[in-house]
Amino acid sequence: MSIKEHISKLGRQIELRKAAKQFESKIADNSTILKRLDKVNGELQEQTKRTQLLMRLDRFEGKSLEIAQDVEQSASNAKNYLERYRTLWNEKNYLALQDNCLKDTEEQISKYTDQLKAITKESFEQWCSEQIAKFEVGDVILEQQKTFPDKVKIHDDYVSEQRAFNNLVNSFAWTESELHLLFQKAGQLADLYDQMNHEALPEEVKKFLSGVRSVSTRSTLSLLTPEVLEWLKENQMLDMFVVSQSGYAKR
């Protein structure tokens, strides 16, 4: 083989290697595009699963989550940006990595995900608060149970079940089975509350606390008499309650 032939062969090998490198670069760019879109999509799908779970809260004595119009608009925007980027990729292929449309698409999907996350968090916290209201008892009342021989076990069971309930809330795995378990725990704690001795409480305080525990009726401000208010202050229980509008007014 002559020098010319050697050089010619080497030249062809170099060109093949160069073409291979360019091909590898195209694959890498497309892989980057896919990874970036997979990341935001994965976050969205996980959040969607959580949101859809709370859209069935009516099964557990709660208000099912509803998607607000601005959130639905964000979903529509994200779809439009994704469709636009898909069209761009069909035109430019791997070169679409450098286009700002990819970044804009990621941001739109992330915005929609964040909005779902916010309303889901609010809905879950509200539902948990409603469940807790069924069984929440002040430290004073709880400690009183230990002074009654037949209520010591009620006290201990309550403390144990309350700890289990709180652990479930803090490590919630966003499955319907865990939501059902939380609902069951709240019911068990409410039963334990009912078995406690409340005789030492003033009658007006008992009426107020009974109303607070009811998800359907609730206590109105008319039950917050001076006697009740003073008792709550003395027992450092004011911060256990919040005021909200019922949406009902007499005409």
Wavefront OBJ file of the C-alpha trace (Angstrom):
o trace
v 0.000 0.000 0.000
v 1.453 3.310 -1.055
v 1.851 6.337 1.185
v -0.982 7.985 -0.697
v -3.243 5.017 -0.103
v -2.313 4.918 3.600
v -3.096 8.611 3.987
v -6.331 8.223 2.035
v -7.432 5.309 4.246
v -6.497 7.198 7.391
v -8.455 10.190 6.118
v -11.551 8.059 5.628
v -11.160 6.618 9.130
v -10.840 10.117 10.591
v -13.965 11.229 8.733
v -15.866 8.189 10.006
v -14.723 8.885 13.562
v -15.720 12.548 13.182
v -19.172 11.550 11.903
v -19.528 9.121 14.812
v -18.621 11.859 17.295
v -21.187 14.178 15.742
v -23.792 11.420 15.956
v -22.912 10.825 19.601
v -23.338 14.534 20.269
v -26.803 14.499 18.685
v -27.788 11.503 20.810
v -26.463 13.239 23.942
v -28.438 16.407 23.190
v -31.652 14.467 22.615
v -30.990 12.503 25.797
v -30.622 15.769 27.714
v -33.933 17.025 26.317
v -35.644 13.805 27.368
v -34.142 13.855 30.882
v -35.212 17.449 31.485
v -38.778 16.801 30.354
v -38.909 13.494 32.249
v -37.877 15.279 35.445
v -40.679 17.869 35.398
v -43.165 15.281 34.169
v -42.251 12.878 36.970
v -42.782 15.606 39.560
v -46.124 16.495 37.968
v -47.358 12.890 37.876
v -46.474 12.333 41.537
v -48.270 15.507 42.546
v -51.268 14.651 40.354
v -51.606 11.327 42.202
v -51.752 13.189 45.519
v -54.225 15.750 44.243
v -56.537 13.098 42.805
v -56.533 11.299 46.158
v -57.896 14.396 47.901
v -60.524 14.843 45.205
v -62.205 11.854 46.899
v -62.189 13.247 50.456
v -65.992 13.110 50.594
v -65.563 9.395 51.282
v -63.911 10.345 54.566
v -66.235 13.074 55.872
v -64.248 15.805 54.164
v -64.715 18.358 51.418
v -63.336 16.940 48.185
v -60.626 19.049 46.603
v -61.757 21.161 43.670
v -59.423 22.578 41.017
v -59.662 26.371 40.759
v -59.933 28.077 37.381
v -56.453 29.614 37.554
v -54.942 26.175 38.159
v -56.848 24.731 35.208
v -55.511 27.607 33.106
v -51.960 26.712 34.149
v -52.583 23.134 33.044
v -53.771 24.393 29.671
v -50.721 26.661 29.337
v -48.356 23.801 30.123
v -49.999 21.625 27.460
v -49.752 24.415 24.892
v -46.048 24.987 25.591
v -45.378 21.260 25.384
v -47.188 21.001 22.058
v -45.213 23.984 20.744
v -41.940 22.411 21.813
v -42.854 19.089 20.237
v -43.440 20.907 16.942
v -40.095 22.674 17.348
v -38.295 19.398 18.009
v -39.816 17.841 14.905
v -38.289 20.718 12.945
v -34.895 21.024 14.653
v -34.397 17.667 16.362
v -31.390 17.790 18.737
v -30.831 21.486 17.984
v -34.053 22.193 19.900
v -31.992 21.778 23.084
v -30.614 25.273 22.592
v -34.013 26.917 22.142
v -35.570 28.888 25.015
v -38.842 27.117 24.350
v -37.543 24.093 26.305
v -36.857 26.212 29.383
v -40.242 27.926 29.032
v -41.966 24.552 28.785
v -40.214 23.287 31.923
v -41.235 26.423 33.801
v -44.889 26.129 32.763
v -45.085 22.488 33.852
v -43.340 23.312 37.145
v -45.725 26.212 37.759
v -48.714 23.921 37.324
v -47.109 21.330 39.621
v -46.453 23.942 42.327
v -50.061 25.144 42.193
v -51.341 21.588 42.597
v -48.930 21.103 45.495
v -50.198 24.240 47.258
v -53.922 23.437 47.017
v -53.289 19.793 47.935
v -51.328 20.788 51.027
v -54.046 23.214 52.110
v -56.799 20.640 51.544
v -54.960 17.913 53.475
v -54.198 20.211 56.412
v -57.829 21.335 56.546
v -59.068 17.739 56.543
v -56.587 16.780 59.266
v -57.757 19.736 61.364
v -61.359 18.566 61.027
v -60.394 15.045 62.103
v -58.392 16.339 65.068
v -61.360 18.466 66.169
v -63.280 15.227 66.762
v -60.960 14.092 69.517
v -58.720 16.961 70.612
v -58.632 17.350 74.363
v -56.706 19.853 76.464
v -53.891 18.735 78.727
v -55.934 19.619 81.805
v -58.809 17.309 80.882
v -56.445 14.565 79.764
v -54.441 14.694 82.984
v -57.644 14.597 85.015
v -58.331 11.116 83.657
v -55.398 9.736 85.632
v -57.150 10.724 88.864
v -60.026 8.335 88.091
v -59.016 4.663 88.579
v -61.342 3.447 85.830
v -60.037 6.037 83.325
v -56.289 5.451 83.573
v -56.347 2.975 80.701
v -58.451 5.406 78.643
v -55.751 8.041 79.223
v -52.938 5.682 78.218
v -54.763 4.393 75.130
v -55.558 7.938 74.049
v -51.936 9.067 74.355
v -50.774 6.016 72.383
v -53.370 6.402 69.619
v -52.760 10.142 69.357
v -49.052 9.496 68.872
v -49.865 6.943 66.158
v -52.194 9.442 64.447
v -49.537 12.181 64.468
v -46.919 9.775 63.104
v -49.237 8.835 60.254
v -49.820 12.497 59.401
v -46.104 13.300 59.454
v -45.148 10.310 57.293
v -48.257 10.244 55.102
v -47.592 8.119 52.000
v -50.458 9.567 49.923
v -52.389 6.343 49.417
v -56.091 5.737 49.937
v -55.317 2.978 52.425
v -53.347 5.412 54.613
v -56.093 8.023 54.310
v -58.572 5.410 55.469
v -56.259 4.454 58.350
v -56.031 8.098 59.465
v -59.820 8.337 59.333
v -60.110 5.176 61.452
v -57.581 6.473 63.992
v -59.544 9.712 64.342
v -62.698 7.684 65.000
v -60.950 5.551 67.621
v -59.619 8.652 69.359
v -63.096 10.217 69.307
v -64.453 7.075 70.987
v -61.775 7.334 73.682
v -62.650 11.007 74.166
v -66.287 10.056 74.705
v -65.250 7.546 77.387
v -63.363 10.174 79.389
v -64.813 11.671 82.536
v -65.947 15.223 81.816
v -68.077 15.662 84.929
v -65.583 18.066 86.486
v -66.163 20.525 83.643
v -68.625 23.409 83.953
v -71.819 22.755 82.010
v -71.274 25.637 79.579
v -67.724 24.454 78.867
v -68.980 20.940 78.129
v -71.557 22.360 75.712
v -68.912 24.455 73.956
v -66.409 21.576 73.636
v -69.133 19.264 72.377
v -69.989 21.729 69.625
v -66.347 22.147 68.638
v -66.013 18.416 68.036
v -68.949 18.305 65.623
v -67.879 18.679 61.984
v -71.472 19.310 60.891
v -72.652 21.822 63.503
v -69.578 23.360 65.193
v -69.705 25.817 68.071
v -70.968 29.308 67.403
v -69.708 32.395 69.197
v -72.923 32.397 71.214
v -71.533 29.374 73.097
v -68.329 31.238 73.906
v -69.747 32.750 77.074
v -67.650 34.731 79.565
v -67.517 31.627 81.781
v -66.226 29.497 78.901
v -63.712 32.136 77.862
v -62.393 32.467 81.395
v -62.098 28.693 81.757
v -60.169 28.440 78.478
v -57.828 31.211 79.635
v -57.205 29.595 83.018
v -56.401 26.266 81.408
v -54.278 27.795 78.632
v -56.499 26.377 75.899
v -57.341 29.519 73.911
v -54.779 28.719 71.213
v -56.451 25.366 70.557
v -59.339 27.101 68.799
v -59.727 29.385 65.793
v -62.637 31.487 64.567
v -63.999 30.957 61.045
v -67.106 32.087 59.227
v -69.778 29.420 58.929
v -71.363 30.744 55.748
v -74.750 30.789 57.423
v -76.598 33.833 58.698
v -80.117 34.261 60.033
v -82.351 36.589 58.058
l 1 2 3 4 5 6 7 8 9 10 11 12 13 14 15 16 17 18 19 20 21 22 23 24 25 26 27 28 29 30 31 32 33 34 35 36 37 38 39 40 41 42 43 44 45 46 47 48 49 50 51 52 53 54 55 56 57 58 59 60 61 62 63 64 65 66 67 68 69 70 71 72 73 74 75 76 77 78 79 80 81 82 83 84 85 86 87 88 89 90 91 92 93 94 95 96 97 98 99 100 101 102 103 104 105 106 107 108 109 110 111 112 113 114 115 116 117 118 119 120 121 122 123 124 125 126 127 128 129 130 131 132 133 134 135 136 137 138 139 140 141 142 143 144 145 146 147 148 149 150 151 152 153 154 155 156 157 158 159 160 161 162 163 164 165 166 167 168 169 170 171 172 173 174 175 176 177 178 179 180 181 182 183 184 185 186 187 188 189 190 191 192 193 194 195 196 197 198 199 200 201 202 203 204 205 206 207 208 209 210 211 212 213 214 215 216 217 218 219 220 221 222 223 224 225 226 227 228 229 230 231 232 233 234 235 236 237 238 239 240 241 242 243 244 245 246 247 248 249 250 251
